[in-house]
Amino acid sequence: MASSLPRKAAPARSTRRDCHGRLLAALQALAGQDCAVEDGGQRPWCSATFIGAQHRIVLHLPGTDAWDRATALTKTLPDAEIALVHHIVVDLAVDSVMDGQDGGVEMVLAVLTIEDW
């Protein structure tokens, strides 16, 4: 016999789907404490079998050694293991590296994450 009491609603999935803040924190940790996020956004993404998000992130590396750090990050970021709760980074590309303000460097990253069930 089925209960006539209303069922408790499941927690909202939107909190599970949003890993953008954790991704930004992880990238800043890899780039160094003085790294700043100049711009960042995400949009939903899905395929026939996965759901996730596309992220566009602009990092600013200050200092006289910014180009050396940007070069090192360009080589290491695409293969970096970035741990995100309930998400997997499946693709990370450095789209561009250019001179920034104050003699620093701006790096534009494209990241694809999917939900890990």
Secondary structure, DSSP 8 states (H G I E B T S, - for coil): ----S-------THHHH--HHHHHHHHHHHH-TT-EEEEEEEEEEE-SS-EEEEEEEEEEE-STTHHHHHHHHHHHGGG---EETTEEEEEEEEEEEEE-GGG-EEEEEEEEEEE--
